[in-house]
Amino acid sequence: MWMTWMRGLAAFWVCGAGLALSAPPTFYKDVLPVLQEHCQGCHREGEIGPMAFVDDYAKVRPWAKAIRQSVVTKRMPPWFADPAHGQFANDRAMPRELIDRIAAWVDAGAPEGDRRDAPPKRTYIDGWNIAEPDYVVEMPRPFTIPASGKVDYQYIVIPLDLKEDKWVQMVEARPAAEARAAVHHILVYVRAPGSNWLRGEAEPGVPFVPPRTTPDGKPRDDIGGGGNEILTIYTPGNVPDIWEPGTAKRIRAGSDLVLQMHYTPSGKEVVDRSRIGFVWAKGPVERRAITFNTINTKFEIPPMAGAHEVRGEAFPLRSEAWLYSFFPHMHLRGKSFEYRVRRADGSMETLLKVPNYDFNWQLTYKLKAPVRLEPGARVDGVAVFDNSPNNPFNPDPKATVRWGEQSDEEMMIGFFDLLIDAKQDLRQWFRGSGRRGGD
């Protein structure tokens, strides 16, 4: 009996010693791979992150506690989709095991470890988050953003001089580095060769503010693109558009770009000269991506309202398509956003719910598997706004808030991408015909 007890005690001490001597995570072996995979995309030189998490312990160590706090609270990496609805190919959420690893590293004193355990450095294209662009356009002249006040949306027409149709595999819009804090968004339209939108009004290359009424005093209905396709949208913290091989957006020969620039003064005068980079599809394109939206411009958010709901509807489809991605857009009073698919038989399905919308991190959510939409289906959006004093970003809880371009006004837009057969004529697709051909 006594010998059995002694053997058990010995086993206890051996196990205890093993636990006590278990090596804590180290920077080069355990933490750097996590930073490379989940953080360096933004936290490197020239990108949006305020500090660079490079492959150097001495430069990362001062930020150890801040990194721990950000990942434990799930503030970083930014990802706001409710996991109960939809699965997403670009899910940024850090797995629990990696969060625990970061926390254990910091709690152990953030040990350095052996530099020889470091993974290979990740390579990036200087100045881009896409592959080396095949084609780059830049604002022909710089635009000065004042330190304060409001700046009207600036529209800039940039001829592309493309002699043949192009399929875009990747595209990235980038503000000038010094102006990044003052660029609220860049919405890039492709003006088709036959479109009259802004033609004869906006001189190519010169920032232009369209008048809000027609010569006979009626409100203009072409400010938002004039029926032309959206190529890409830049917002702070979002990632560029990169489509899977076989999927791309189309630019017709003779098209122009039109940049809709929303500048928000940030406290100091800065100069912007944004660029757009393109990577052309190298193989056959089977699926064409097109951006649509569910929208509501006729709302009023009452003063002091803590959860005011606004609904938007997209047009019912007349032809088959596949739902590919979502990009919800609101301003400072945005609280939550939900996308629902309404089937032709009346059934409803929620495919994305963002319960805690963050104006500072406007993200695209790409479905892991595109969802087929049959003719008659449509995409609905449900936005909730917080116009109460409990919203720390609310410019004025006592204001009645309506649609408007500035950040102290509001928007309700649920952008989404659909995929259609690349050989299908787009006009016929809208009409419900399966005819193939150009458009």
N, C-alpha and C positions, 0 to 999 in steps of 0.2 A: 504494500500500500504506500509506504513511505517512498519507495523507489519510483513508483508511478507518478506520485505528486512531484518529485524532483524533476523527472523527465518533462512533465507538463510545464513546470516553471521555466526549465531551460528553453523549451520551445517558445514560450511566451517572450522571453528576453531576446531570442534570436529574431523572431518576427518583429518585435518592437525596434530592435536595432536596425533591421532592414528598412522599416518605415522611416526611422529617424535619419538614416543615411541616404534615403532616396534623393537623387540630385534634382534640384529645382531647374525649371526651364532657364535656358541662357539665350542671350540676344542672337548670336550668330546661328545657332542650331535650331532654335525653336520659334523665335519671335520674328526674325527678319523674313522668313518665308511668308508669314501672315501679312506683314507690311507690304511685301511685294505684290501679293495677290489681291489684297483688299484696300490698300491705302495709297500706294505710290501713284496710281492713276491720277489722283488729284494733288497729293502731297509730294510734289517734286518741283524742281526749278521751272519757272515759267507757267505753272498751272495754278488753279484756283485756290488750292490749300495754302493756308497762311504760314505753314512751316514745311520744310522738305524732310521726309523720312527716308534719307538716303541709306546706302549700305555701309554706314559708318557709325559704330556704336557711340563715339564721342559726340556726334551731332544729334543723335536721337535720345540719348540718356536724359538730358534736361527736360524732355517732354514726357517721361515715363508715367508720371502720376496723371497727367492730363489725358494721355492715351487710355489709361485704365478707366478713368471716369467716363470717357466718351463711349467706350465699347460696352462697359457694364450697364450703362443707362440706355444703350442702343441708340444713342444720338448719332453715332458714327459706326459703320458707314451708313449714309442716309438711305433709308428704304421704308416706305410707309404703307405698303399693301397689306391688307388684312389677309393672313394666311388661310382663312376659312373660304376664300373665294378666289379661284384661279391659281394656276401655276405659271411661273414666269421664267423665261430663259435667261433674263438678265437680273435675277434676284440678287441684290447686294447684301442681304441680311447675313451677318456673320454667324456661323454655327456656334452653338453653345460651347462645344469643346474648345474652340479657338478663343472665345471670350474668357473661359476659365484659364486657358494657358497664359493669356496676357495678364490676367489678374494675379495668377500665381507667380509670374515673373516679377512683377512690381512688388508684390508682398514679400518676396525673398530678397529684396534690395536691388532688383534689376541687374543681375550678374551679366557680365560681358561674354564669358565663355571663350572658346577657341576660334579665332578668325578662320582657321582652316575648315571649320564646319559650315561656313557660309555657303548658301546656294549660289549658282552663277547669277551674275547681275542681269536684270531684265533690260532689254534694249528698247528704246523709244525713238521715234522719228522726231528730231528736234523741231519744236513748234507745232506739232500735230498729235492728235490722238487717233488718227487713222493711218493707214499705210502711206508711204510716200506718194503725194498727190500726182496724178497725171496732168492735172490742169489746175491752175490757181488764178482767181480773179481778185482784185482789190478795189476798194472804193477809189475812184480816180483822183479825188482830192480829200484832204483831211477835213474833219468836222470838229469845231471847238465846242465843248460842252461847258456851260458856265458853272460856277461854284454853287449857285443857288437859283431858285425860281423853278418854273416849269418850262419844258421844251416840248413843242408840238411834235407829233410823229413826223419823221423825215422819210421821204420816199426817194430812193436813188435808183435810177435805171442804169444798168450796166450791160451793154451789148456783149454777147458771147462770141460772135464770129465763128460759129460752128457750121461747117460746110456739109455735115452729115448728121443724121440722128445719132444720139448717144444714149447708152444705158448706164445709169449711175449705180455703182455697187456700194460706194461709200461717199459721204459728203460731210463736211464739217465747216461750220461758220465760227470764226474766231474774232473777237474784238481785239483792238490793240491792247497790249499788256497794261499800259498805264491807265487805260480807260475802262478796264473790266468792271470796276465797282460802279460805274455810272451807266452801264449798258443793261437795261432791264430785259430787253429781248431783241433778237433779230429774226424777223419772219421773212423767209426767202421765197418769193414767187417766181415761177417760170412764165413769162409773158409769151404766149404763142404768137407765131408770125402774123396771123390774121387778126389779132386782138387790137382794139383801139384804146384799151385802158391806158390812161395817162399819155397816150401818144398825141403829140402836138401841144401838150401842156408841160410835161417834165422834160427838160433838156438832159440828154444822157450825161451821167456823171455828176450832175448838179443836185444837191439836196433840195427837195421840193415838198411844200406843204399844200395838199390839194384844198381848194375852197370847199366848204361844207355844203354849199347849195349850188344848183345849176343856174345858168344865166337868168332863167325865169323865176328864180327864188324857191325852187323845190329842193328838198333834201336829196343829196346824192346817194345813190344806192350801190356805188361801185368802189367805195373806199377800201373795202375788205377784199381786194383781189380782182374785182371785175370778172369773176368767173374763171380765172386762171388757176392753175394747179399750184399747190404748196410743195416746194422741194424739201425744205428742212426748217426747223425752228431752233434757235439758240436761246437757252435760258441758263442762268448761273447754276452750275453743279450738274447739269444734264450731260449725257454722253452723246457723241455724234451718231448719226444714222449710219449703221452698217447692216446691210441686208445679207441674208444667207446666199451662197452661190445658187444661181438660178432665179433669184428674185432681185429686182432692181426698179428704179424709177426712170422714166423716159424723158429726154429733152429733145425736142424736134429741132432740126436744122433751121437756122434763122431766128431762133428764140432769143429773148433777152431775159436777164434777171432783173427783178425789182426787189430791192431791200426795203422792208418796212423797219425802220430803226426807232426803238423806244429808248430814249435817254432819260435818266433820272439823276439830276445833279447830286453829287456826293460830298459837297463841302469844299472842293477845290477845283479850279479850272483844269480840265484835261482835254487832250486831243485824241480823237479816234480815227482810225483808218482800218476798218474791219476787212478781213479776207475770207474767201470761200475756197475750200480745197475739194477737188473731185478725184475719185478713183473710178475709172471706167470698168464695167464688167468685162472680164476676159473670156468667158465661156458663153454658151447659149443661155438666153433668158426665157424662162417658161412662165414666170409669174410677174405681173406688173403691180407694183405698190402705188396706191393712190390715197391721199389724205383727205378725209372728210371731217365733219364735226356735228355734234349735237349742241345746240346753242339756244339761248334765250336772251334777248336784248330788251324785253319789255317788263322789267321787274322794278319793284320798289321795296327796299329793305327798311322797315320802320326803325325809328330811333330806339335804342336800348334793347333791341331784339337779340336774344342770345342764341337762337337756333332757327333762323328764317330759311325755309326751304324754297328753292327755285328749281323748276323742272324744265328740261329741254328735250326736244325730239329731233331725230334725223329723219330724212325721207324714207318711206318704205322702198326696199329694193325691188327692182323689176327683173333682175337677173341674179344668178348665183354668184356668191363671192365668199371669201374667207377673211374673217376678222383676225388681224395680226397684232396690233398694238394700240395702246391708249396713251394720251397725254392730256391730263386735266389742267385747266388754267383758270385761276381766280386771282384776286388781289389780296390786300392785307386783311380783309375780313373773312376770307375763305376758311372754313372750318372742316368740311369733309366733302368728298365727291364719290359718287357711285355710278358705275356703268351697268345698265341692264339691257339684255337682248329680249325684245318682244317678238316672239315667233308669229308666223302667219296664223297659227291656231289659237293665238291669244295667250299662250303660256309665257312666263317670264323667267329669266335666269340672270342672276348677278354674276358678272365675270370679273369685276374689279371693284373693290371698296377701299377707299383711302380715308380711314377714320380720323386721321390727324394731318390735314393738309398743311404744308409748310411753304409759304410764299418764297422763302429763300432757297428752297431745294425743289424745284419743279422738275419732276422726273418723268421719263417715258417708261411704260411697263409693257414688255414684249411677251406675249403668250408663248409658253413652251411648245404648244401645239395649236396652230391656227384653228379657229372655230368656223365651221361651215355655216353660212347664212343662206337660206333658201329664198326664192322670190316671195315677197310679202313681209319678210322680217325687217326689223329696224332696230337701231341702237338708241336707247334713251339715256339721258343723264339726270342725276339728282344731285344738286349742289346745296350745301347748307352753309349759311353765313352767320358769323358772330359779330353783331354790331353793339355788343354790350361793353361796359367798363371792364369786364373780366378778360377781355381780349387785350393783351399788352401791346399789340401792334395797331390797335384801332385808332385812326387819326382823330375821330370825333364821334363818340357814342350818341350824341344828340342829333346827328344829321340823318335826314332821310337820304338813302343812298340809291343811286340809279346807275345804269350802264354808262361807262365812260372810259376814256383811254388812260387817264392818269391813275397812279397807284392809290390815291385817296378816293377814287371812284371804284366801281366794281365791274367785273366781267364774269360771265358764265359761259365757258366754252369747253366742251369735251372733245378734243381732237381724237381721231382714231384712224388707223390705216387699214384699208381693205386690199386684198390681193385678188386679181382677176387674171384670166388667161392672157398672156402677153400678146398673143396673136389676135385677140378680140378687138374689134373696132369700138372705141370708147363711147362714141355717140350712140351706137346701136346697143351697147351694154346698158346705157341709161334708159333706153326705150324698151328693153326687155327682149332684144333680139340676140341670137347667138352668132350673128354674122362676123366673120373674121376679116381682117384687113387693116389698113392704116387709119389714123385719125389725125 
